[in-house]
Amino acid sequence: METNENNNLHREITCILFPGIVKNVDKALQCMGGIRGISQVYSQPTKKRLGLSFQPENPYVKKIYGDAKKASGVLLSVKVKKTKNGSQVKREVVSTTIVGSVKKIYKFEVLCDFQFLPVSREGCGTSPPKCIIEDILPSGLHTSEFLSQPSPLFIVPSSFTRSDRPINYTYTDKRYFSHKDTPENTQDDEVRRTRTERSIPLARYRFTLTDELPSEPHEYYIKRKDVKFAMCPEMEQDYETIKKLFEERPIWSLNLVRYQTKIKIATLKIVMPCLALYMKNGPWRMLWVKFGYDPRKEPGARIYQTLDFRLRAQAGVNNMVMTRDQLGHYKKADRVRYSRKRMWEEPSVSEEICEGAVYFRPGMAPSQRQIFYQYCDIKLPEVEAMLATEPPPGFLCHEKRGWLPANTDDASRDHIFKYVKQTLLSTYNSDLTYDVRLFCFYLFISSARGVGRG
């Protein structure tokens, strides 16, 4: 056996574990979207998953998705000499060559059993199945008469199963746990104190102009905080840090707290309900208001109101601005349950909040397609001038606009659009692609006509 001395271990190769026996490489690549589809997934591993369809031409086939995992292996090119001696085939390895080292592998570990294909039987069901995809989907150019012709009723559900992976289910008559069945000597057990609860209620306040705001946290959150602090004393320092932030500023967003303190999201879920009230809707929606502070009675609270800013999904936005899920490296389509990390572990990259997700100033492009800003965090002279205007005497807090006059949110969005357009033009001036030009032209038209408001 000959061995090639050429060492190609420095060459990194990505492997795809195809869930089947590959006899035709071209058809296998076509099932995964072709070379172009695989290249898009490879170039954007945190945005897209590798999809596989055993019938690429059939849009009703449910795809299975593979995830990239780290691997450590070597790809070898082995030449085998086959010698047939009667009914026996003798194989002999002639030479081996190292092609490269495998650092990443895509594996399809999900279910592909749930399929609802466009097939029907005529008559009483004794005839062979017939594909009705041509009767459902138009092929080529058709007139409007195609819509009036009778068609088989074929409605496919959006999802077939809650989880793409098989899960273990314990078949038992007792479905719910009862504290009465627990012995008294196990109430203070370490295991039961550290076990994660199935559901954590969150105090969400629905904004009204008449109901009083709670002045102190619920007893449930206080008890839960004490238990967690007893298990992890380091959380007390995080608690004091967040408490100091609310003393400096009465209203905060969760992302802004994460950006300022770098505290893990698991810790914030324990601490935040003990210090502030979460606003579900209204002028301060999705914000945390300190207990004892009522923004409905303070005209100065207008600077903390929420501005919902959104970018349209057309005209090259996909290439320049990511979604919030893509930015956080979180895949919604991936319904895989990862093991919960310990609270004292270091925060992962997905928990980091960039500055563009909470602040906006000239020369800065949005980091996401939808961002909930606070007006005081928009550092634009036009927006600051509008906030500096005091409400007239006798002006009352509005249920939707708060302390700001009408059309303040629309005007603020127009100003942000204007600065985003200038930033993109100055950034891509040297190498301005068609998508960028079209996107900048769209922003210009939207700002001029007022149709680009989120």
NORGI-V331182 format. One record per residue. N is the residue number from 0. RES is the residue in three letters. PHI is phi in degrees with one decimal (NA if undefined). Layout:
# NORGI-V331182
N|RES|PHI / N|RES|PHI
This chain:
# NORGI-V331182
0|MET|NA / 1|GLU|-98.7 / 2|THR|-122.2 / 3|ASN|-73.8 / 4|GLU|-79.4 / 5|ASN|-69.0 / 6|ASN|-93.9 / 7|ASN|-110.4 / 8|LEU|-66.2 / 9|HIS|-73.0 / 10|ARG|-85.8 / 11|GLU|-88.5 / 12|ILE|-128.3 / 13|THR|-100.2 / 14|CYS|-107.0 / 15|ILE|-120.4 / 16|LEU|-88.6 / 17|PHE|-74.6 / 18|PRO|-80.1 / 19|GLY|172.3 / 20|ILE|-89.3 / 21|VAL|-89.8 / 22|LYS|-106.3 / 23|ASN|-131.1 / 24|VAL|-65.6 / 25|ASP|-63.5 / 26|LYS|-69.4 / 27|ALA|-66.2 / 28|LEU|-67.1 / 29|GLN|-65.9 / 30|CYS|-64.9 / 31|MET|-100.4 / 32|GLY|94.0 / 33|GLY|77.9 / 34|ILE|-62.3 / 35|ARG|-66.7 / 36|GLY|-65.6 / 37|ILE|-66.1 / 38|SER|-65.9 / 39|GLN|-65.4 / 40|VAL|-68.1 / 41|TYR|-67.5 / 42|SER|-77.0 / 43|GLN|-129.9 / 44|PRO|-67.3 / 45|THR|-89.5 / 46|LYS|-108.6 / 47|LYS|-128.1 / 48|ARG|-113.1 / 49|LEU|-81.4 / 50|GLY|-97.2 / 51|LEU|-136.5 / 52|SER|-126.9 / 53|PHE|-74.5 / 54|GLN|-132.6 / 55|PRO|-60.2 / 56|GLU|-80.8 / 57|ASN|-103.4 / 58|PRO|-71.7 / 59|TYR|-88.2 / 60|VAL|-76.0 / 61|LYS|-74.9 / 62|LYS|-77.4 / 63|ILE|-111.1 / 64|TYR|-119.5 / 65|GLY|-111.3 / 66|ASP|-112.1 / 67|ALA|-82.2 / 68|LYS|-130.1 / 69|LYS|-70.1 / 70|ALA|-145.1 / 71|SER|-137.3 / 72|GLY|-152.7 / 73|VAL|-131.4 / 74|LEU|-94.8 / 75|LEU|-111.6 / 76|SER|-104.8 / 77|VAL|-112.6 / 78|LYS|-100.5 / 79|VAL|-117.2 / 80|LYS|-99.4 / 81|LYS|-102.2 / 82|THR|-125.1 / 83|LYS|-95.0 / 84|ASN|-122.9 / 85|GLY|72.1 / 86|SER|-92.6 / 87|GLN|-103.5 / 88|VAL|-116.7 / 89|LYS|-99.5 / 90|ARG|-111.6 / 91|GLU|-135.5 / 92|VAL|-74.5 / 93|VAL|-90.3 / 94|SER|-154.3 / 95|THR|-132.1 / 96|THR|-135.8 / 97|ILE|-81.0 / 98|VAL|-84.4 / 99|GLY|173.0 / 100|SER|-104.7 / 101|VAL|-93.1 / 102|LYS|-104.5 / 103|LYS|-143.7 / 104|ILE|-138.2 / 105|TYR|-97.8 / 106|LYS|-121.8 / 107|PHE|-101.8 / 108|GLU|-114.3 / 109|VAL|-112.3 / 110|LEU|-77.2 / 111|CYS|-128.3 / 112|ASP|-83.5 / 113|PHE|-86.5 / 114|GLN|-135.5 / 115|PHE|-135.8 / 116|LEU|-91.1 / 117|PRO|-75.8 / 118|VAL|-131.3 / 119|SER|-142.7 / 120|ARG|-116.9 / 121|GLU|-89.8 / 122|GLY|76.1 / 123|CYS|-87.7 / 124|GLY|100.3 / 125|THR|-86.3 / 126|SER|-77.4 / 127|PRO|-66.0 / 128|PRO|-65.0 / 129|LYS|-127.1 / 130|CYS|-79.2 / 131|ILE|-112.8 / 132|ILE|-65.6 / 133|GLU|-71.1 / 134|ASP|-81.1 / 135|ILE|-95.8 / 136|LEU|-103.1 / 137|PRO|-72.0 / 138|SER|-117.8 / 139|GLY|83.0 / 140|LEU|-94.8 / 141|HIS|-129.6 / 142|THR|-84.2 / 143|SER|-68.3 / 144|GLU|-66.9 / 145|PHE|-62.7 / 146|LEU|-74.5 / 147|SER|-88.5 / 148|GLN|-75.4 / 149|PRO|-65.3 / 150|SER|-140.5 / 151|PRO|-62.3 / 152|LEU|-80.6 / 153|PHE|-133.9 / 154|ILE|-119.4 / 155|VAL|-100.4 / 156|PRO|-66.3 / 157|SER|-68.5 / 158|SER|-144.7 / 159|PHE|-101.5 / 160|THR|-147.0 / 161|ARG|-72.0 / 162|SER|-132.0 / 163|ASP|-76.9 / 164|ARG|-106.1 / 165|PRO|-68.8 / 166|ILE|-124.0 / 167|ASN|-83.0 / 168|TYR|-127.4 / 169|THR|-92.7 / 170|TYR|-82.2 / 171|THR|-147.0 / 172|ASP|-74.5 / 173|LYS|-90.6 / 174|ARG|-89.1 / 175|TYR|-122.1 / 176|PHE|-87.2 / 177|SER|-118.6 / 178|HIS|-66.7 / 179|LYS|-69.0 / 180|ASP|-82.4 / 181|THR|-92.2 / 182|PRO|-62.8 / 183|GLU|-65.8 / 184|ASN|-76.2 / 185|THR|-105.3 / 186|GLN|-67.2 / 187|ASP|-99.4 / 188|ASP|-67.0 / 189|GLU|-65.3 / 190|VAL|-65.5 / 191|ARG|-71.5 / 192|ARG|-76.1 / 193|THR|-93.2 / 194|ARG|-70.1 / 195|THR|-72.0 / 196|GLU|-73.9 / 197|ARG|-67.2 / 198|SER|-143.8 / 199|ILE|-117.2 / 200|PRO|-67.6 / 201|LEU|-115.4 / 202|ALA|-75.6 / 203|ARG|-105.4 / 204|TYR|-96.8 / 205|ARG|-86.9 / 206|PHE|-67.4 / 207|THR|-141.3 / 208|LEU|-96.4 / 209|THR|-115.9 / 210|ASP|-68.9 / 211|GLU|-79.6 / 212|LEU|-81.4 / 213|PRO|-61.8 / 214|SER|-97.1 / 215|GLU|-150.0 / 216|PRO|-71.5 / 217|HIS|-72.0 / 218|GLU|-61.9 / 219|TYR|-61.5 / 220|TYR|-69.6 / 221|ILE|-66.2 / 222|LYS|-64.8 / 223|ARG|-64.7 / 224|LYS|-63.1 / 225|ASP|-62.2 / 226|VAL|-65.7 / 227|LYS|-66.9 / 228|PHE|-66.4 / 229|ALA|-67.1 / 230|MET|-80.5 / 231|CYS|-133.7 / 232|PRO|-62.5 / 233|GLU|-64.5 / 234|MET|-70.7 / 235|GLU|-63.9 / 236|GLN|-66.6 / 237|ASP|-64.6 / 238|TYR|-62.3 / 239|GLU|-67.5 / 240|THR|-65.1 / 241|ILE|-69.7 / 242|LYS|-63.2 / 243|LYS|-67.3 / 244|LEU|-63.6 / 245|PHE|-71.7 / 246|GLU|-73.8 / 247|GLU|-81.8 / 248|ARG|-147.0 / 249|PRO|-78.0 / 250|ILE|-129.4 / 251|TRP|-136.2 / 252|SER|-95.3 / 253|LEU|-64.8 / 254|ASN|-66.1 / 255|LEU|-68.5 / 256|VAL|-64.6 / 257|ARG|-64.5 / 258|TYR|-69.5 / 259|GLN|-76.9 / 260|THR|-106.7 / 261|LYS|61.9 / 262|ILE|-82.5 / 263|LYS|-65.3 / 264|ILE|-66.0 / 265|ALA|-65.1 / 266|THR|-71.7 / 267|LEU|-65.3 / 268|LYS|-66.2 / 269|ILE|-88.3 / 270|VAL|-86.5 / 271|MET|-59.0 / 272|PRO|-65.4 / 273|CYS|-86.5 / 274|LEU|-118.2 / 275|ALA|-147.9 / 276|LEU|-110.2 / 277|TYR|-88.6 / 278|MET|-89.1 / 279|LYS|-80.5 / 280|ASN|-148.0 / 281|GLY|92.1 / 282|PRO|-62.6 / 283|TRP|-112.6 / 284|ARG|-69.1 / 285|MET|64.2 / 286|LEU|-120.2 / 287|TRP|-106.7 / 288|VAL|-105.6 / 289|LYS|-62.8 / 290|PHE|-61.9 / 291|GLY|96.0 / 292|TYR|-111.5 / 293|ASP|-113.0 / 294|PRO|-67.4 / 295|ARG|-72.2 / 296|LYS|-104.5 / 297|GLU|-118.8 / 298|PRO|-60.8 / 299|GLY|-68.2 / 300|ALA|-74.9 / 301|ARG|-65.5 / 302|ILE|-72.0 / 303|TYR|-98.1 / 304|GLN|-66.8 / 305|THR|-91.9 / 306|LEU|-119.2 / 307|ASP|-87.3 / 308|PHE|-109.4 / 309|ARG|-134.1 / 310|LEU|-104.3 / 311|ARG|-69.9 / 312|ALA|-91.7 / 313|GLN|-98.2 / 314|ALA|59.2 / 315|GLY|78.4 / 316|VAL|-65.6 / 317|ASN|-61.8 / 318|ASN|-84.9 / 319|MET|-114.3 / 320|VAL|-123.6 / 321|MET|-88.5 / 322|THR|-80.2 / 323|ARG|-65.8 / 324|ASP|-70.8 / 325|GLN|-68.2 / 326|LEU|-66.0 / 327|GLY|-86.5 / 328|HIS|56.7 / 329|TYR|-116.3 / 330|LYS|-106.4 / 331|LYS|-69.5 / 332|ALA|-70.2 / 333|ASP|-82.1 / 334|ARG|-94.0 / 335|VAL|-94.8 / 336|ARG|-85.6 / 337|TYR|-84.0 / 338|SER|-68.0 / 339|ARG|-71.4 / 340|LYS|-79.9 / 341|ARG|-70.9 / 342|MET|-69.7 / 343|TRP|-93.8 / 344|GLU|-75.9 / 345|GLU|-70.3 / 346|PRO|-66.4 / 347|SER|-82.7 / 348|VAL|-64.2 / 349|SER|-68.0 / 350|GLU|-90.3 / 351|GLU|-77.1 / 352|ILE|-109.2 / 353|CYS|-84.1 / 354|GLU|-65.2 / 355|GLY|-68.5 / 356|ALA|-86.4 / 357|VAL|-129.3 / 358|TYR|-122.2 / 359|PHE|-142.1 / 360|ARG|-144.4 / 361|PRO|-57.4 / 362|GLY|87.4 / 363|MET|-117.6 / 364|ALA|-99.1 / 365|PRO|-60.5 / 366|SER|-85.7 / 367|GLN|-140.9 / 368|ARG|-78.7 / 369|GLN|-137.6 / 370|ILE|-135.9 / 371|PHE|-100.1 / 372|TYR|-86.3 / 373|GLN|-99.6 / 374|TYR|-57.8 / 375|CYS|-70.1 / 376|ASP|-95.0 / 377|ILE|-95.4 / 378|LYS|-90.7 / 379|LEU|-117.8 / 380|PRO|-61.2 / 381|GLU|-67.6 / 382|VAL|-70.7 / 383|GLU|-63.4 / 384|ALA|-68.2 / 385|MET|-68.4 / 386|LEU|-72.1 / 387|ALA|-72.5 / 388|THR|-76.1 / 389|GLU|-74.6 / 390|PRO|-61.9 / 391|PRO|-65.7 / 392|PRO|-60.0 / 393|GLY|83.7 / 394|PHE|-74.5 / 395|LEU|-106.1 / 396|CYS|-66.4 / 397|HIS|-89.5 / 398|GLU|-67.7 / 399|LYS|-113.3 / 400|ARG|-87.8 / 401|GLY|69.5 / 402|TRP|-97.3 / 403|LEU|-97.3 / 404|PRO|-69.9 / 405|ALA|-65.3 / 406|ASN|67.4 / 407|THR|-68.6 / 408|ASP|-66.7 / 409|ASP|-65.4 / 410|ALA|-65.3 / 411|SER|-65.9 / 412|ARG|-63.7 / 413|ASP|-63.5 / 414|HIS|-66.2 / 415|ILE|-66.2 / 416|PHE|-58.2 / 417|LYS|-62.9 / 418|TYR|-71.5 / 419|VAL|-65.4 / 420|LYS|-62.2 / 421|GLN|-63.1 / 422|THR|-65.2 / 423|LEU|-67.3 / 424|LEU|-64.5 / 425|SER|-74.2 / 426|THR|-78.7 / 427|TYR|-103.2 / 428|ASN|-66.5 / 429|SER|-76.3 / 430|ASP|-133.1 / 431|LEU|-92.9 / 432|THR|-81.6 / 433|TYR|-65.9 / 434|ASP|-63.2 / 435|VAL|-67.5 / 436|ARG|-62.1 / 437|LEU|-63.5 / 438|PHE|-66.3 / 439|CYS|-64.2 / 440|PHE|-64.3 / 441|TYR|-63.8 / 442|LEU|-63.2 / 443|PHE|-65.2 / 444|ILE|-66.3 / 445|SER|-64.7 / 446|SER|-69.2 / 447|ALA|-74.4 / 448|ARG|-95.7 / 449|GLY|77.6 / 450|VAL|-103.4 / 451|GLY|-97.5 / 452|ARG|-79.0 / 453|GLY|-83.0
